[in-house]
Amino acid sequence: MKIRDQIEIILKKRKEKVSQLKERKEHLKKICSLLEDCDHLYNGARQITDSELRGQYLSLFASLPTDTMREELQGLVGKYEEAVKRFDRDYISIATVGKERQGKSCFLQAVGNLDNLIIPAYNSTSCTGATSVIYNRPEMPEGTVEAVIKFRKREKLLEIVKGYLDAIDSECLHGRQLDFDMLGTKSFKLTVDTLAVKPGEADKGVALNHLRRIIEHFGEIRDLYGQGDLVLRDKGQIAEYVAQNNGVKLGDSGHRDYYKYLAVEKADIYCPFYEDCGNLVLVDTIGLGDTQYGIEEAMLETVDKECDAAIVVTMPMSGVQESDLKLYNSLKERFQRRDMSKWLFYLANKNVGVSDNRVDAFVKGIREGNFSVCYCETADCSDFDEVRDNFMNPLLERLLGNMDDIDAAYLTELEETEAVIRKKYEVFVSELPEARTFDASVQQGLSAAQKGKECYRKLTADLVNCVIYWGQERNQPNSILWNAVQEILDSLDDLVPDAQTLQLTINGNGSLLPGQLWDDALHYVRNEVTDRFIAIDSILEEETRKFKNSLVRSLYDELLNLSKAQGITDLPWEEQDGGQEKEPDMVEWLKNIMDHVINDKPQYEQIYKAFRFMYRFEFNTRAQLIQEVRKQLYIINPICDREYAKPLYDFHRDNAGKEVNFYLTSRMSIIEENLRHVLVDLYHAPNQAFYAAAEEFYDRLTFANSLNESEFESMQDVWGKFFMEYSSQLWTASSEKYQQANELVREYQNIKKELEMEDNVWRQ
């Protein structure tokens, strides 16, 4: 069977596992979400007003070991996300790892039919600048290539720079917070330039060189960080992003260094491989001899999370060296629960100049040294045919034959990790403490229903007085509105600019004609008039607020009196100011009733409708008032041809101030007289609206009985049930003392119950 067909079968079998992996991941994420909800309870406990209860519940919620459990679960979620990504991939992925200048790039060139511009392979210097992921695309013409350059985020650069600074001198910033823009400042460059490394501190010296390279070329690369993907097909352009130099010998005139790779996270390379291997991907990691920040850890992460197998490419000097053991042990430690003999391969590069004896000694050392590898073979990486025939094709045959075992080992490791965490979760759930609510209704006694009925009788008596009052007032002009309008009308003439001001205006502007002065004065006066009438809105808003408070106060005072009758004096709304009690904010109080007590309770539908109506009730006269005012202003509005009272007189420049003032004042007198007449009916509107609102509120709270199972239920009984059920919540200090705590306890109980249910689901 062809390699491509074998790969397709493997990928199909893998994808059959994806749905189950996703299901497990979502289950774990749900538990994490519940634990986060549990953590929020601590912040809720901080809001409890009673200090004794606050301390009690802060201690309770602080004792829950949710942080450790959530971290464990989030780590497991991350592993399942990696598993989903692994088994949902559309390709088999193989990493190439090893020290720099060992032949990795030559090997990749042989497999991918690539050259030095795409996968640089030079003898004298470090070549690879960024990780390249090479995808087989057999449909592309031979010799063509496409690269998708993916850039690092700014945060990643800061992490790298901080890593270098910590390695060299962790105190060099003197407490300053590192940020992206700082890297290009003179002060930071000075900080880097003044960093010193003692003789013999090779690691620090290398780190400093890398740091200086970043800072020296920051201006060239800074705009690349965080940039979107860049698609390139020109090989020369691709080289500038993936290589460290152009391969010309250092010191020669044609040598050119590249630095854009410093901003590259990885490069996805698409090209046709030496033969149609199907959905195969090779990952070129940066050589381990290149001491850039985090190179080894990045290599291990790539092999672990992005690859199915790894090829260690090495150019042996003589037998197995200490550096070879170090690399092998790093892999062994990372993958100790996965059998590397199924997926780890060694390629001993017998390049020109390398003694066959050295290569043979290395291969023998691997084969006989109890190394857990699938196989170790030799090949000249510069000989493309030898790489393909003697190494790559046999490798693929072995790897594809091992994939079922590789995947099984991966899932076994995941399941073992899950089993350990599941056991910890079982213990965590079993040790969650119990918490119970306080029964405020018991604490306040069983007389709440009777008190509610008494409140109802008192409320109806007070409300009927309000309705009677506004019934008497509804045919009377509203004094607040009347006084506000009269004040404006009495001062209309004062809005006309005086003659002296007008004359100074025209004298100070040689281009201003007398007719224009007249028009400008008209525009000014019209705006001044409407501004004053619009301001009446704020007066009526305050009048409406007082009206609404007058209705709500009856209920509020009754509930307040009932609370005091129980001997409760420490009431949260009784704020002291200079020895005098402040009047409570009745509108806000009404809003609290709607939001926290009555809403969504069908048995209290009529009460809720009454409160909702009163809360939303607003009154203003802006539309009608401005309409009437603007209509009367037509006589001083030139665009109103039919109504505009244009003076039949030509103003003279030397006397224009007096003339304009005279004619405009005369028209303002007409406007005043007309407004006094047309606004008479408007004065009654507020009182009529207040009467209608009071009557509606009164009806809803008294006569609008509810129909319950084909019988009308009296509002007196509804109010009794209302008090009985919500006596622990209605504005009494004894109830409020426990209300916040009870809400938190109920929330905790629900979370605890769900966590226990998820524990049962997990065990199945």
Rosetta blueprint (number, residue, H / E / L):
1 M L
2 K L
3 I H
4 R H
5 D H
6 Q H
7 I H
8 E H
9 I H
10 I H
11 L H
12 K H
13 K H
14 R H
15 K H
16 E L
17 K L
18 V H
19 S H
20 Q H
21 L H
22 K H
23 E H
24 R H
25 K H
26 E H
27 H H
28 L H
29 K H
30 K H
31 I H
32 C H
33 S H
34 L H
35 L H
36 E H
37 D H
38 C H
39 D H
40 H H
41 L H
42 Y H
43 N H
44 G H
45 A H
46 R H
47 Q L
48 I L
49 T L
50 D L
51 S H
52 E H
53 L H
54 R H
55 G H
56 Q H
57 Y H
58 L H
59 S H
60 L H
61 F H
62 A H
63 S L
64 L L
65 P L
66 T H
67 D H
68 T H
69 M H
70 R H
71 E H
72 E H
73 L H
74 Q H
75 G H
76 L H
77 V H
78 G H
79 K H
80 Y H
81 E H
82 E H
83 A H
84 V H
85 K H
86 R H
87 F H
88 D L
89 R L
90 D L
91 Y L
92 I E
93 S E
94 I E
95 A E
96 T E
97 V E
98 G L
99 K L
100 E L
101 R L
102 Q L
103 G L
104 K H
105 S H
106 C H
107 F H
108 L H
109 Q H
110 A H
111 V H
112 G H
113 N L
114 L L
115 D L
116 N L
117 L L
118 I L
119 I L
120 P L
121 A L
122 Y L
123 N L
124 S L
125 T L
126 S L
127 C L
128 T E
129 G L
130 A L
131 T L
132 S E
133 V E
134 I E
135 Y E
136 N E
137 R L
138 P L
139 E L
140 M L
141 P L
142 E L
143 G L
144 T L
145 V L
146 E E
147 A E
148 V E
149 I E
150 K E
151 F E
152 R L
153 K L
154 R H
155 E H
156 K H
157 L H
158 L H
159 E H
160 I H
161 V H
162 K H
163 G H
164 Y H
165 L H
166 D H
167 A H
168 I H
169 D H
170 S L
171 E L
172 C L
173 L L
174 H L
175 G L
176 R L
177 Q L
178 L L
179 D L
180 F H
181 D H
182 M H
183 L H
184 G H
185 T L
186 K H
187 S H
188 F H
189 K H
190 L H
191 T H
192 V H
193 D H
194 T L
195 L L
196 A L
197 V L
198 K L
199 P L
200 G L
201 E L
202 A H
203 D H
204 K H
205 G H
206 V H
207 A H
208 L H
209 N H
210 H H
211 L H
212 R H
213 R H
214 I H
215 I H
216 E H
217 H L
218 F H
219 G H
220 E H
221 I H
222 R H
223 D H
224 L H
225 Y L
226 G L
227 Q L
228 G L
229 D L
230 L E
231 V E
232 L E
233 R L
234 D L
235 K H
236 G H
237 Q H
238 I H
239 A H
240 E H
241 Y H
242 V H
243 A E
244 Q L
245 N E
246 N L
247 G L
248 V L
249 K L
250 L L
251 G L
252 D L
253 S L
254 G L
255 H L
256 R L
257 D E
258 Y L
259 Y L
260 K H
261 Y H
262 L H
263 A H
264 V E
265 E E
266 K E
267 A E
268 D E
269 I E
270 Y E
271 C E
272 P L
273 F L
274 Y L
275 E L
276 D L
277 C L
278 G L
279 N L
280 L E
281 V E
282 L E
283 V E
284 D E
285 T L
286 I L
287 G L
288 L L
289 G L
290 D L
291 T L
292 Q L
293 Y L
294 G L
295 I H
296 E H
297 E H
298 A H
299 M H
300 L H
301 E H
302 T H
303 V H
304 D H
305 K H
306 E H
307 C L
308 D L
309 A E
310 A E
311 I E
312 V E
313 V E
314 T E
315 M L
316 P L
317 M L
318 S L
319 G L
320 V L
321 Q L
322 E H
323 S H
324 D H
325 L H
326 K H
327 L H
328 Y H
329 N H
330 S H
331 L H
332 K H
333 E H
334 R H
335 F L
336 Q L
337 R L
338 R L
339 D L
340 M H
341 S H
342 K H
343 W L
344 L E
345 F E
346 Y E
347 L E
348 A E
349 N E
350 K L
351 N L
352 V L
353 G L
354 V L
355 S L
356 D H
357 N H
358 R H
359 V H
360 D H
361 A H
362 F H
363 V H
364 K H
365 G H
366 I H
367 R H
368 E H
369 G L
370 N L
371 F L
372 S L
373 V L
374 C L
375 Y E
376 C E
377 E E
378 T E
379 A E
380 D L
381 C L
382 S L
383 D L
384 F H
385 D H
386 E H
387 V H
388 R H
389 D H
390 N H
391 F H
392 M H
393 N H
394 P H
395 L H
396 L H
397 E H
398 R H
399 L H
400 L H
401 G H
402 N H
403 M H
404 D H
405 D H
406 I H
407 D H
408 A H
409 A H
410 Y H
411 L H
412 T H
413 E H
414 L H
415 E H
416 E H
417 T H
418 E H
419 A H
420 V H
421 I H
422 R H
423 K H
424 K H
425 Y H
426 E H
427 V H
428 F H
429 V H
430 S H
431 E L
432 L L
433 P L
434 E L
435 A L
436 R L
437 T L
438 F L
439 D L
440 A H
441 S H
442 V H
443 Q H
444 Q L
445 G L
446 L L
447 S L
448 A H
449 A H
450 Q H
451 K H
452 G H
453 K H
454 E H
455 C H
456 Y H
457 R H
458 K H
459 L H
460 T H
461 A H
462 D H
463 L H
464 V H
465 N H
466 C H
467 V H
468 I H
469 Y H
470 W H
471 G H
472 Q H
473 E H
474 R L
475 N L
476 Q L
477 P L
478 N L
479 S H
480 I H
481 L H
482 W H
483 N H
484 A H
485 V H
486 Q H
487 E H
488 I H
489 L H
490 D H
491 S L
492 L L
493 D H
494 D H
495 L H
496 V L
497 P L
498 D L
499 A H
500 Q H
501 T H
502 L H
503 Q H
504 L H
505 T H
506 I H
507 N H
508 G L
509 N L
510 G L
511 S L
512 L L
513 L L
514 P H
515 G H
516 Q H
517 L H
518 W H
519 D H
520 D H
521 A H
522 L H
523 H H
524 Y H
525 V H
526 R H
527 N H
528 E H
529 V H
530 T H
531 D H
532 R H
533 F H
534 I H
535 A L
536 I H
537 D H
538 S H
539 I H
540 L H
541 E H
542 E H
543 E H
544 T H
545 R H
546 K H
547 F H
548 K H
549 N H
550 S H
551 L H
552 V H
553 R H
554 S H
555 L H
556 Y H
557 D H
558 E H
559 L H
560 L H
561 N H
562 L H
563 S H
564 K H
565 A H
566 Q L
567 G L
568 I L
569 T L
570 D L
571 L L
572 P L
573 W L
574 E L
575 E L
576 Q E
577 D E
578 G L
579 G L
580 Q E
581 E E
582 K L
583 E L
584 P L
585 D L
586 M H
587 V H
588 E H
589 W H
590 L H
591 K H
592 N H
593 I H
594 M H
595 D H
596 H H
597 V H
598 I H
599 N L
600 D L
601 K L
602 P H
603 Q H
604 Y H
605 E H
606 Q H
607 I H
608 Y H
609 K H
610 A H
611 F H
612 R H
613 F H
614 M H
615 Y H
616 R H
617 F L
618 E L
619 F L
620 N L
621 T L
622 R H
623 A H
624 Q H
625 L H
626 I H
627 Q H
628 E H
629 V H
630 R H
631 K H
632 Q H
633 L H
634 Y H
635 I H
636 I H
637 N L
638 P L
639 I L
640 C L
641 D L
642 R L
643 E L
644 Y L
645 A L
646 K L
647 P L
648 L L
649 Y L
650 D L
651 F L
652 H L
653 R H
654 D H
655 N H
656 A H
657 G H
658 K H
659 E H
660 V H
661 N H
662 F H
663 Y H
664 L H
665 T H
666 S H
667 R H
668 M H
669 S H
670 I H
671 I H
672 E H
673 E H
674 N H
675 L H
676 R H
677 H H
678 V H
679 L L
680 V L
681 D H
682 L H
683 Y H
684 H H
685 A H
686 P H
687 N H
688 Q H
689 A H
690 F H
691 Y H
692 A H
693 A H
694 A H
695 E H
696 E H
697 F H
698 Y H
699 D H
700 R H
701 L H
702 T H
703 F L
704 A L
705 N L
706 S E
707 L E
708 N E
709 E L
710 S L
711 E E
712 F E
713 E E
714 S L
715 M H
716 Q H
717 D H
718 V H
719 W H
720 G H
721 K H
722 F H
723 F H
724 M H
725 E H
726 Y H
727 S L
728 S L
729 Q L
730 L L
731 W L
732 T L
733 A H
734 S H
735 S H
736 E H
737 K H
738 Y H
739 Q H
740 Q H
741 A H
742 N H
743 E H
744 L H
745 V H
746 R H
747 E H
748 Y H
749 Q H
750 N H
751 I H
752 K H
753 K H
754 E H
755 L H
756 E H
757 M H
758 E H
759 D H
760 N H
761 V H
762 W H
763 R H
764 Q L
